[in-house]
Amino acid sequence: MINSMSPITPLTALAPLSALKGLDGAAERPQAEAPLGGFEQIFRSAVDAVKEADAEKTQLQYLDATGQLDNPAQLMLAGSKYEMSVSLLTQLRNRALEAYNELMRISL
C-alpha cells in the first residue's frame, strides 16, 4: 500500500512559448520531442529513485505491521535506501539552486 500523501511532487516540463498558439502569429508547428540529457535526466532519475525507495519501504512497513515480513533487516535496509535517495535528491536540488544563483550574479 503506497502512501498517497507523498512529500515529493513530481515536476512537469513547461511547454516552450513558441509552441503556444497565437503568440507569434504563425500556425502551430509540430516539434520533435527532444531527448532528455544532462541535469534533467539525472534529476528525473533521482526523483524516480526516491519514489521507488518510498514504495518499497512502505510495502515492507505494511508487511512488518501485519506480521508477514520474515526478515526485519529488509525493512532497515529499505529505510536507509530511502533516506539516502532523499538526501541525494536534496543535494542535487541545492547544487542546482547554487548554480542558478551564480548564473544570476554574472553581469553581462
mmCIF file of the C-alpha atoms, coordinates in Angstrom:
data_MODEL
# 
_entry.id   MODEL 
# 
loop_
_atom_site.group_PDB 
_atom_site.id 
_atom_site.type_symbol 
_atom_site.label_atom_id 
_atom_site.label_alt_id 
_atom_site.label_comp_id 
_atom_site.label_asym_id 
_atom_site.label_entity_id 
_atom_site.label_seq_id 
_atom_site.pdbx_PDB_ins_code 
_atom_site.Cartn_x 
_atom_site.Cartn_y 
_atom_site.Cartn_z 
_atom_site.occupancy 
_atom_site.B_iso_or_equiv 
_atom_site.pdbx_formal_charge 
_atom_site.auth_seq_id 
_atom_site.auth_comp_id 
_atom_site.auth_asym_id 
_atom_site.auth_atom_id 
_atom_site.pdbx_PDB_model_num 
ATOM 1   C CA . MET A 1 1   ? 0.000  0.000   0.000   1.00 0.00 ? 1   MET A CA 1 
ATOM 2   C CA . ILE A 1 2   ? 1.547  3.297   -1.085  1.00 0.00 ? 2   ILE A CA 1 
ATOM 3   C CA . ASN A 1 3   ? 1.001  6.469   0.909   1.00 0.00 ? 3   ASN A CA 1 
ATOM 4   C CA . SER A 1 4   ? -0.936 8.976   -1.195  1.00 0.00 ? 4   SER A CA 1 
ATOM 5   C CA . MET A 1 5   ? 0.412  11.917  0.820   1.00 0.00 ? 5   MET A CA 1 
ATOM 6   C CA . SER A 1 6   ? 3.932  11.750  -0.606  1.00 0.00 ? 6   SER A CA 1 
ATOM 7   C CA . PRO A 1 7   ? 6.165  14.668  0.426   1.00 0.00 ? 7   PRO A CA 1 
ATOM 8   C CA . ILE A 1 8   ? 7.607  14.935  -3.082  1.00 0.00 ? 8   ILE A CA 1 
ATOM 9   C CA . THR A 1 9   ? 5.578  16.125  -6.026  1.00 0.00 ? 9   THR A CA 1 
ATOM 10  C CA . PRO A 1 10  ? 6.975  15.441  -9.487  1.00 0.00 ? 10  PRO A CA 1 
ATOM 11  C CA . LEU A 1 11  ? 7.939  18.372  -11.660 1.00 0.00 ? 11  LEU A CA 1 
ATOM 12  C CA . THR A 1 12  ? 6.326  18.771  -15.055 1.00 0.00 ? 12  THR A CA 1 
ATOM 13  C CA . ALA A 1 13  ? 8.069  20.354  -18.005 1.00 0.00 ? 13  ALA A CA 1 
ATOM 14  C CA . LEU A 1 14  ? 6.644  23.609  -19.309 1.00 0.00 ? 14  LEU A CA 1 
ATOM 15  C CA . ALA A 1 15  ? 5.865  23.937  -22.995 1.00 0.00 ? 15  ALA A CA 1 
ATOM 16  C CA . PRO A 1 16  ? 8.074  26.406  -24.873 1.00 0.00 ? 16  PRO A CA 1 
ATOM 17  C CA . LEU A 1 17  ? 6.467  29.755  -25.670 1.00 0.00 ? 17  LEU A CA 1 
ATOM 18  C CA . SER A 1 18  ? 6.811  29.165  -29.403 1.00 0.00 ? 18  SER A CA 1 
ATOM 19  C CA . ALA A 1 19  ? 4.521  26.134  -29.096 1.00 0.00 ? 19  ALA A CA 1 
ATOM 20  C CA . LEU A 1 20  ? 1.617  28.225  -27.801 1.00 0.00 ? 20  LEU A CA 1 
ATOM 21  C CA . LYS A 1 21  ? -0.988 29.309  -30.349 1.00 0.00 ? 21  LYS A CA 1 
ATOM 22  C CA . GLY A 1 22  ? -1.344 32.914  -31.357 1.00 0.00 ? 22  GLY A CA 1 
ATOM 23  C CA . LEU A 1 23  ? 1.823  34.353  -29.815 1.00 0.00 ? 23  LEU A CA 1 
ATOM 24  C CA . ASP A 1 24  ? 3.865  34.732  -32.984 1.00 0.00 ? 24  ASP A CA 1 
ATOM 25  C CA . GLY A 1 25  ? 1.010  34.780  -35.495 1.00 0.00 ? 25  GLY A CA 1 
ATOM 26  C CA . ALA A 1 26  ? 2.228  31.599  -37.172 1.00 0.00 ? 26  ALA A CA 1 
ATOM 27  C CA . ALA A 1 27  ? 0.404  28.322  -37.274 1.00 0.00 ? 27  ALA A CA 1 
ATOM 28  C CA . GLU A 1 28  ? 1.286  25.782  -34.640 1.00 0.00 ? 28  GLU A CA 1 
ATOM 29  C CA . ARG A 1 29  ? 4.259  23.714  -35.743 1.00 0.00 ? 29  ARG A CA 1 
ATOM 30  C CA . PRO A 1 30  ? 4.762  20.170  -34.525 1.00 0.00 ? 30  PRO A CA 1 
ATOM 31  C CA . GLN A 1 31  ? 8.030  19.854  -32.666 1.00 0.00 ? 31  GLN A CA 1 
ATOM 32  C CA . ALA A 1 32  ? 10.009 16.678  -32.227 1.00 0.00 ? 32  ALA A CA 1 
ATOM 33  C CA . GLU A 1 33  ? 10.386 15.581  -28.636 1.00 0.00 ? 33  GLU A CA 1 
ATOM 34  C CA . ALA A 1 34  ? 13.928 16.351  -27.527 1.00 0.00 ? 34  ALA A CA 1 
ATOM 35  C CA . PRO A 1 35  ? 15.704 13.535  -25.694 1.00 0.00 ? 35  PRO A CA 1 
ATOM 36  C CA . LEU A 1 36  ? 16.456 14.072  -22.056 1.00 0.00 ? 36  LEU A CA 1 
ATOM 37  C CA . GLY A 1 37  ? 20.031 14.959  -21.344 1.00 0.00 ? 37  GLY A CA 1 
ATOM 38  C CA . GLY A 1 38  ? 22.335 16.330  -18.750 1.00 0.00 ? 38  GLY A CA 1 
ATOM 39  C CA . PHE A 1 39  ? 20.932 17.561  -15.487 1.00 0.00 ? 39  PHE A CA 1 
ATOM 40  C CA . GLU A 1 40  ? 17.293 16.919  -16.347 1.00 0.00 ? 40  GLU A CA 1 
ATOM 41  C CA . GLN A 1 41  ? 17.914 13.202  -16.837 1.00 0.00 ? 41  GLN A CA 1 
ATOM 42  C CA . ILE A 1 42  ? 19.905 12.960  -13.611 1.00 0.00 ? 42  ILE A CA 1 
ATOM 43  C CA . PHE A 1 43  ? 17.268 14.853  -11.643 1.00 0.00 ? 43  PHE A CA 1 
ATOM 44  C CA . ARG A 1 44  ? 14.411 12.741  -13.024 1.00 0.00 ? 44  ARG A CA 1 
ATOM 45  C CA . SER A 1 45  ? 16.239 9.521   -12.229 1.00 0.00 ? 45  SER A CA 1 
ATOM 46  C CA . ALA A 1 46  ? 16.838 10.791  -8.667  1.00 0.00 ? 46  ALA A CA 1 
ATOM 47  C CA . VAL A 1 47  ? 13.125 11.591  -8.274  1.00 0.00 ? 47  VAL A CA 1 
ATOM 48  C CA . ASP A 1 48  ? 12.241 8.137   -9.621  1.00 0.00 ? 48  ASP A CA 1 
ATOM 49  C CA . ALA A 1 49  ? 14.683 6.529   -7.187  1.00 0.00 ? 49  ALA A CA 1 
ATOM 50  C CA . VAL A 1 50  ? 13.014 8.338   -4.284  1.00 0.00 ? 50  VAL A CA 1 
ATOM 51  C CA . LYS A 1 51  ? 9.576  7.199   -5.427  1.00 0.00 ? 51  LYS A CA 1 
ATOM 52  C CA . GLU A 1 52  ? 10.708 3.587   -5.804  1.00 0.00 ? 52  GLU A CA 1 
ATOM 53  C CA . ALA A 1 53  ? 12.504 3.556   -2.446  1.00 0.00 ? 53  ALA A CA 1 
ATOM 54  C CA . ASP A 1 54  ? 9.455  5.059   -0.732  1.00 0.00 ? 54  ASP A CA 1 
ATOM 55  C CA . ALA A 1 55  ? 7.142  2.471   -2.274  1.00 0.00 ? 55  ALA A CA 1 
ATOM 56  C CA . GLU A 1 56  ? 9.468  -0.350  -1.239  1.00 0.00 ? 56  GLU A CA 1 
ATOM 57  C CA . LYS A 1 57  ? 9.788  0.992   2.320   1.00 0.00 ? 57  LYS A CA 1 
ATOM 58  C CA . THR A 1 58  ? 6.030  1.474   2.637   1.00 0.00 ? 58  THR A CA 1 
ATOM 59  C CA . GLN A 1 59  ? 5.332  -2.051  1.379   1.00 0.00 ? 59  GLN A CA 1 
ATOM 60  C CA . LEU A 1 60  ? 7.834  -3.543  3.822   1.00 0.00 ? 60  LEU A CA 1 
ATOM 61  C CA . GLN A 1 61  ? 6.365  -1.490  6.681   1.00 0.00 ? 61  GLN A CA 1 
ATOM 62  C CA . TYR A 1 62  ? 2.939  -2.883  5.837   1.00 0.00 ? 62  TYR A CA 1 
ATOM 63  C CA . LEU A 1 63  ? 4.282  -6.420  5.753   1.00 0.00 ? 63  LEU A CA 1 
ATOM 64  C CA . ASP A 1 64  ? 6.037  -5.852  9.081   1.00 0.00 ? 64  ASP A CA 1 
ATOM 65  C CA . ALA A 1 65  ? 2.914  -4.415  10.703  1.00 0.00 ? 65  ALA A CA 1 
ATOM 66  C CA . THR A 1 66  ? 0.813  -7.354  9.551   1.00 0.00 ? 66  THR A CA 1 
ATOM 67  C CA . GLY A 1 67  ? 3.396  -9.934  10.635  1.00 0.00 ? 67  GLY A CA 1 
ATOM 68  C CA . GLN A 1 68  ? 4.176  -11.133 7.127   1.00 0.00 ? 68  GLN A CA 1 
ATOM 69  C CA . LEU A 1 69  ? 7.799  -9.911  6.994   1.00 0.00 ? 69  LEU A CA 1 
ATOM 70  C CA . ASP A 1 70  ? 10.250 -12.755 7.606   1.00 0.00 ? 70  ASP A CA 1 
ATOM 71  C CA . ASN A 1 71  ? 13.446 -10.697 7.645   1.00 0.00 ? 71  ASN A CA 1 
ATOM 72  C CA . PRO A 1 72  ? 13.260 -7.367  9.554   1.00 0.00 ? 72  PRO A CA 1 
ATOM 73  C CA . ALA A 1 73  ? 16.677 -6.407  8.173   1.00 0.00 ? 73  ALA A CA 1 
ATOM 74  C CA . GLN A 1 74  ? 14.970 -5.802  4.817   1.00 0.00 ? 74  GLN A CA 1 
ATOM 75  C CA . LEU A 1 75  ? 12.928 -3.009  6.399   1.00 0.00 ? 75  LEU A CA 1 
ATOM 76  C CA . MET A 1 76  ? 16.024 -1.389  7.873   1.00 0.00 ? 76  MET A CA 1 
ATOM 77  C CA . LEU A 1 77  ? 17.821 -1.569  4.526   1.00 0.00 ? 77  LEU A CA 1 
ATOM 78  C CA . ALA A 1 78  ? 14.811 -0.124  2.696   1.00 0.00 ? 78  ALA A CA 1 
ATOM 79  C CA . GLY A 1 79  ? 14.632 2.728   5.220   1.00 0.00 ? 79  GLY A CA 1 
ATOM 80  C CA . SER A 1 80  ? 18.324 3.504   4.753   1.00 0.00 ? 80  SER A CA 1 
ATOM 81  C CA . LYS A 1 81  ? 17.970 3.345   0.976   1.00 0.00 ? 81  LYS A CA 1 
ATOM 82  C CA . TYR A 1 82  ? 15.056 5.786   1.147   1.00 0.00 ? 82  TYR A CA 1 
ATOM 83  C CA . GLU A 1 83  ? 16.964 8.213   3.396   1.00 0.00 ? 83  GLU A CA 1 
ATOM 84  C CA . MET A 1 84  ? 19.981 8.143   1.101   1.00 0.00 ? 84  MET A CA 1 
ATOM 85  C CA . SER A 1 85  ? 17.911 8.720   -2.038  1.00 0.00 ? 85  SER A CA 1 
ATOM 86  C CA . VAL A 1 86  ? 16.109 11.673  -0.418  1.00 0.00 ? 86  VAL A CA 1 
ATOM 87  C CA . SER A 1 87  ? 19.471 13.074  0.700   1.00 0.00 ? 87  SER A CA 1 
ATOM 88  C CA . LEU A 1 88  ? 20.862 12.753  -2.839  1.00 0.00 ? 88  LEU A CA 1 
ATOM 89  C CA . LEU A 1 89  ? 17.811 14.476  -4.301  1.00 0.00 ? 89  LEU A CA 1 
ATOM 90  C CA . THR A 1 90  ? 18.108 17.293  -1.763  1.00 0.00 ? 90  THR A CA 1 
ATOM 91  C CA . GLN A 1 91  ? 21.795 17.768  -2.582  1.00 0.00 ? 91  GLN A CA 1 
ATOM 92  C CA . LEU A 1 92  ? 21.035 17.853  -6.315  1.00 0.00 ? 92  LEU A CA 1 
ATOM 93  C CA . ARG A 1 93  ? 18.380 20.490  -5.709  1.00 0.00 ? 93  ARG A CA 1 
ATOM 94  C CA . ASN A 1 94  ? 20.741 22.555  -3.566  1.00 0.00 ? 94  ASN A CA 1 
ATOM 95  C CA . ARG A 1 95  ? 23.511 22.380  -6.173  1.00 0.00 ? 95  ARG A CA 1 
ATOM 96  C CA . ALA A 1 96  ? 21.093 23.377  -8.922  1.00 0.00 ? 96  ALA A CA 1 
ATOM 97  C CA . LEU A 1 97  ? 19.917 26.387  -6.906  1.00 0.00 ? 97  LEU A CA 1 
ATOM 98  C CA . GLU A 1 98  ? 23.504 27.394  -6.174  1.00 0.00 ? 98  GLU A CA 1 
ATOM 99  C CA . ALA A 1 99  ? 24.372 27.173  -9.878  1.00 0.00 ? 99  ALA A CA 1 
ATOM 100 C CA . TYR A 1 100 ? 21.270 29.183  -10.812 1.00 0.00 ? 100 TYR A CA 1 
ATOM 101 C CA . ASN A 1 101 ? 22.075 31.882  -8.270  1.00 0.00 ? 101 ASN A CA 1 
ATOM 102 C CA . GLU A 1 102 ? 25.660 32.018  -9.529  1.00 0.00 ? 102 GLU A CA 1 
ATOM 103 C CA . LEU A 1 103 ? 24.404 32.492  -13.104 1.00 0.00 ? 103 LEU A CA 1 
ATOM 104 C CA . MET A 1 104 ? 22.108 35.301  -11.951 1.00 0.00 ? 104 MET A CA 1 
ATOM 105 C CA . ARG A 1 105 ? 25.088 37.103  -10.367 1.00 0.00 ? 105 ARG A CA 1 
ATOM 106 C CA . ILE A 1 106 ? 27.012 37.143  -13.638 1.00 0.00 ? 106 ILE A CA 1 
ATOM 107 C CA . SER A 1 107 ? 26.881 40.580  -15.190 1.00 0.00 ? 107 SER A CA 1 
ATOM 108 C CA . LEU A 1 108 ? 26.980 40.818  -18.942 1.00 0.00 ? 108 LEU A CA 1 
# 
